[in-house]
């Protein structure tokens, strides 16, 4: 989507500052709404100080108007419907038609005025997470301001005092409102010197942002369970789950920046395949260049932001994901027993007499779950899913791909399709003879089997000891 189409699309309704009448300038800024879940093209600044805009993964940037040197934005807190993946939608709360809300982009030194209209069924506020600002603009209900009543509009105004990557979210009935998806990103671009540079913040070719969020939505339902504290079943990036998360598409040898904010209830080790990166920024601003070191995984704790940068110099389709394995799966039951190695054959035949469609699950591992065409409730995402060029990816949740191509044009963010590995550079099946197995039978290196002799491993001995009745467990004697 190019910038012209971005402004003309039916999913987006906004009035550019140049076309706003003097009468309109005296009132509220127009409300920009987004209904698409596609990654929008970067919004180049039509006025104000220049900067290199970011790309919000499966999201968009909020337009503004200039009013006597002040950048004015309009956020509307409201119930929304968010498509988390194809065929799966959720009832959430968000801003301007989406959850998360739109990214706000400004430049260091800008005076910013944000109008916040409350269309929720209860009061709300907005806290500008990580910002330096007057105490009365910090957004904590009851502490810094009265809460914004239903149907009312409040105004926040302050100067963007330092460059960095920040977040915004309510600080009123926070547990409910954040569990329902109310959050968004804020980027303050640095003020550059006459040479167009900053001592700690490098210029990059591609700049991506997204939020980490988590939900507990029962299969077949649409509304998150707001009382869940830790046992979430959907782990998402910008309220999208794989395979609904767009890929990050870059040109080979682009310098790439990715900003990740965490508003879930746990930490996330974010891992990139095929490249090393440095952590170039946190919530507190850019890190000193002398303090950076190469990494392939960085942990993003609760309420934190981590900004990574790297040179995309390896072509291919590279996995990019949270390294907590259950965070790369979709709605799953956490109380399912482990059935690996259990022989179901006799039981299956008996169960199928009463339940003809009964299928065995988990006796060989969970990969079968991604291959079976078993029926699931409506409006439910499969637990393990996604197709690649060579079969099932068997992922979900917080998983996407970095696609690096030498023919990806500057400014082109379209998915280039699957990478074709050059001949001789892909893993393949060995079809030759296999050597005899040599098994060491003891930790003592002197006790080794004779060359060419395969010894059978001894059977595992299992001893079970039940507690005696006199040992304080008399209530268990019948088990």
N, C-alpha and C positions, 0 to 999 in steps of 0.2 A: 504494500500500500504506500503510494507516494504521498507527499505532504498535501498536494492539491486534493487528492481523493480522500485523504484523512479529514479534511475540513468539509468536504461535500457529502460524506457518507451519511445515510439516513440514521445510522446509529449514534451520530454525534451532532448535537445542536449547540452552537455557540455563536457569539457575535464578536468578530475581531475588533480590537480597540479602535482601529481607524474608522470603523463604520458606526460607532456608537454615537448617538446624538447627544447634544448638551443636556437635554431634558433627562435622558437615560442616565447620564453621568452623575446626576444629582441623586439618583436612587441606587438600588442594589445592582451589582453586576448580574448579567444574564447567567442562568444556570446551564452549565454544560453537562450533558448526560451521555453515558455510554452503555449500550446494551450488548455489544460484541465482546467475546472473551478472547479474541485474537490479539496477538502482540501488535500494538499500533506502532507506526513509524515514529522516529524521534521528532519532537515538536521544536523546530528551530525558532529561536526568539524573534518575534516580529518587531519588537522594540526593546528599549532598555539596554543594559550592558550585554555584549555578546558572550556566548559560551558554547561549548560542545555539549549538546543535549544527550540525556540518557535514554536508554530503551528499557521500558518496564515489561518484564516477561509476563505475557498474558494480561497486559494492562495498558495504561495510557497516562499521559501527562495532562494536568489541568490547565486550560488556557487562562489568561488573565487580561485585565485592561489596565492601562496607565491612567491615573487620575491625579493630575498636579504633582507628578514625580513619584507617586506611590503605586506599587503593584497591588492590585485588588483581585482577590480570588473569592469564589462563592462555593462553599461546601454545604451539601444538604444531607443530613443524617436521616436515613429512611430504611424501611424494610425493602429487601431486594431478593431476586431469585438468581442464584449463581450456578451456572453449569460447571460442575467440577471435573467432569469427563464426558465424552459423548454418551448420551443415554442416561446420565445421572445428574440431577439437579438438586439443589438444597435451598431451603428457605433461610435466608440470613438477614442480618442488618449490616448496612454499609453506608457508602456515600456516593451520591450522584449516579445511582443506578448499578453500582458494582460493589463487590467485596473481594479484595480490599478496595479502598477508595483510590482516586487518582493520585499519581505522584505530583508533588509540588516542587517546582524548580525555580530557584532565585539565585542571585549573585551576592557574594559577600559585600555588605554595605547597603544593600537594598532596604528601603522601608517597605514593609509588607502589611497589608490590611486584609484580614480574612473574615468574611461574613459567614456565620454558621447558622443555618436554619434547621430547626428540629422538627422532623416529621415522624419521629418515633412515637410509640405509645407511652413513653415515659420520659422524664427529664434526662439530660445528658450534658457533657462538656467535652472539650478537646484539650488534651495535654500534649505539648510539643516536646516530645521525649528527646532529651539531650541538648536542648537549645539554651543559650544564655539570653535572658529576657527579663523584663520587669516582673516582680513577684506576682502582681495582679493579673498577669497574662499566662501564668503557668498552668491553669486549667484544672486544679483540684477542687472539686465541688465542696463547698462549705469551708474550705481553708483559704483559697485564693479568690473565690467568686461565688455568687449564687449559681446553682445549676440552671441550665437553659430550659425553661418550661416547654411543654408540648406546644407546638405552633409558633414559638417565638424565634427571633433571630438575634444573636449576640455578635459583637465585633471584637476580634483580637487584632492588636496592632503593635508591631515592634520592628526593630532593625535586625536583619540577619547579620549577627556580629562576627561569626567565625565560619570558615568553610568546613564542610563535612557532610556526612550522611546521617540523617536523623529519621525518627518515626513519629507518627501521631496516632493517638488513640484516646478513648474516653477515660476520665478519672471520676466517673459517677456510675454507681452500680457496675463497677468495672468487671467483676466476675461474669455477669450476664452479658454485658455488651461486647466484651472481647471474645467470649465464647461463641457469640453469634456472628463474629467476623468483622467487628468495627476496628479498623486500623488502616494505616497508609504510610507511604514513604515521603520523605522530604529531603531534597538535595540542595545544599548551598554551594554553588560553584565558587572557586577562588577568584579573587581579584588578581589579575595578572600584571606584570611589569610591562614596560614599553616594548620589550622583546617578546611579549606574549608568553612569559614563563612564570612559574612559582617555584620557590626553593625546595619545597617538599612534595609538591603535587605535580606529577608529570602529565603531559598531554598524552592522550591515548586515541586509538583509532575506533574502538568500540567500547561502550560503557553500558553495562547491563545492571539492573536492580531487580530484586524480588524479596518478598517477605516469607518467612517460615511460619506456618500456622497449622493448628491441629484441631480436629473436631471428633465428636462422638455422635455418629448418626447411625441408628439401627438400620440394618438391611430392610429395604422396602419403605422406609420413612424418609422425611425430607428436612426435619428440623433438628439442629444439634441439641444434645442433652447438656444443659448449662451447668449441672451440678457435678459433672465429671471432673476429677482432680488430676488423675494420672493415667487412667486406663482408656486412652483415646484409641479409636480404630481407623482414623483417616489422617494421614500426615501429608501436608500439602505445601506447595510453593504457590504463593499468591492465590490461595483457595482453588488450586487445580491439582489433580493427581494424575500420575502417569497411567495411560498414555495421552492424557489431555494436556500435558505441559509442553509448550512449544520448545523447539531446539534452539540452541544459541549458535548462530551461523556467522562465521567469520572468514576473512581472507587470510591465506597463509602469510605469515610474518606480520600480521596485525599485532599491535600492542593492545591487549584486552584488559579491561577492568571489570570486575564483578563485585557488586555490593550486596551483602546478604544480611537482613535483619531478622532477629528471632523474637517473636512474640508468642511462643508456645510455653508450655509448663516444664520443659526439659531442654537439655543441651543437644546439639547436633554437630557431629564431626563431618564436615563437608569435604568431600574427596573428589579430586579431578584426576582422570586417567591421562596418561600420555605426556604430561607436562609438569614442570615445577613452577610454583608461584611464590610470591612474597606477600605478606600481609602489610599493605601500605596504608591502612587506616582503620580506626576504631571509632566508637561513639565520641571519643574525646578529640578526634581530629586526625590529621595525617601522622603516621609514625615517623620518627627520625630515620633517615635513610641508613645511617650507621647501625641501626638496631634491627634491621631486617635480615632474614635468612631464608634459604629455599625450603619449601614445604610441598607436600602433595595433599595434605589433609590439615584443616584448621577447625578447631572446636569453637562453635558459636554458642555461648551460654545464654541463659534466659535473660531477655531484655537487652542483649548486646547486638552490635553490628560489627561485621568484619568485612573489610574491603581488600580484595586480592587483585594482584596484577601479574601478568605473564606475557611472554612472547609466544604466539600461536604458530610454532614453526614445525609442527608435525601434522602432516595431512591425515585425515581419517575421521571416523565417527567415534568419539571418545566419551565413555560413560562419565556422568557427572551426577553425584548423588550423596545423600546422607549415608554414613557408613554404619549406622545402627540397622541391622538387617530387617527388623520388623517395621522400620520406618519406610522401607521400600516395598511394602505390601499394602493392599487395600483391605476394606472392611473384613476383618477376620475375627473369629472367636478365640479368645485367649484361654479358655478353659477346656480346649480339646485335648484329650490324652494322647500321648505318643504311642503309635501303633506299629512302629517299624519292627518288622520281624514277626508280627502276629499272623498266624495262619487263619484266615477268615473263611476258607472254602466251604467247610461244613455249615458254618453259621449263615453264610450268604444264601445258600440254597433254601434254608429254612425261612429266612426273612423274606425272600422273594416270593414265597407262597402267599404271604400277607401283603407285602409291599413289592409289586413286580418291578418297579423302577429302582430298587435299592442298588447302590453301587458301593464298592469298597473304596475307602479313602485313607491314604496315609500309611499303608503297610510297606510301601517301598520308598517312602519319602513323600514330599508334597508336590513334586513336579507334575504328577498326574492331575493335580487340581487345575493346572494351566492348560492341560490338553483335553480334558473331558468337556463335552458340550452339555453339562448338566444344567438343569433349569435353576435359575435364581430369581428372587423376588423382583418385581418391577422396580425401576429407579434404584438399582443397586450396581455398583461397580464390581467386576470380577476381582478376586483376591490376587491372583497372579496372571498377568496379561501382557499384551504388547507383542507385536510381530516385527521381527527384523528380517533382513534379506536371507537369513539362513535358518529361520525357525522362530520359536517363541523366545522372547526376551525374559519372560517369567519375572516381571517386576511390577511395581505399582508405587503409589505414594510419591516420596521425594526422589524422583529419578528423571533425568533428562539426558541430553547429549550435547556435547560441543562438536560442531561439524566444521572442520577446517578444510578449505578448498583453495587451490592456487588460482582458480578462475572465478572466485566470488568477487564481484565488483565492489568497489568502495561504496558504502551507503546502501548496499543490497542486503536485506535481511531475510530474503526468501529461503525456504528450505531447499537445498540443492539436491535432495534425494540421497539414496544410499551410496556409500563410498565403494568403489571397485578396487579391491587390493591388487597391486601389481603381481604378476606371476612370481611364484616362489616366496611370497611373503605372508602366507596364511597357514595356520596349523592344519595338518592333514593326518589321515589315518595311516598307521604303520601296518603293512601287509606282509612283512617278512617273518621269519621264525623268531620265536620268543626264547630267551635263555632260560635254563632251569632256575628254579627259585632256590635261593640260599637263605636260610633263616638262622639267625643267631639265637641260640637257646638260653643264653645266660648273659648277664651284664659283664661277666668275667671274659675279657677278650681272648683268654686262652682256650675257652670252650667254644670252638667253632665247628660247624658241620664240615664234613669232608667235601672237597670240591666236587660239584656236580650232584651232590646228594641233597634231596629235599626232605626235611624232617617234618612230620606232622605235628602241629602245635597241640599241646595237651588241652583237653577239654577244661573249660572254666568251672571251678568248683564254687558253688554258691551256698553259703551257710546263712540260715535265718535264725535269729534269736529273738524270741518274744519276751517282753518284760514279765517278771514274776508278779503274782498278786500282792506279795508282801513288799514290793518295791515302790509302792506309792502309785501304782497304775491299776488298782483293783477295778476301776470302772471300765477297763479295756478287756477284762477276762473273757468276755464273750465274743471277742473279735479274732 
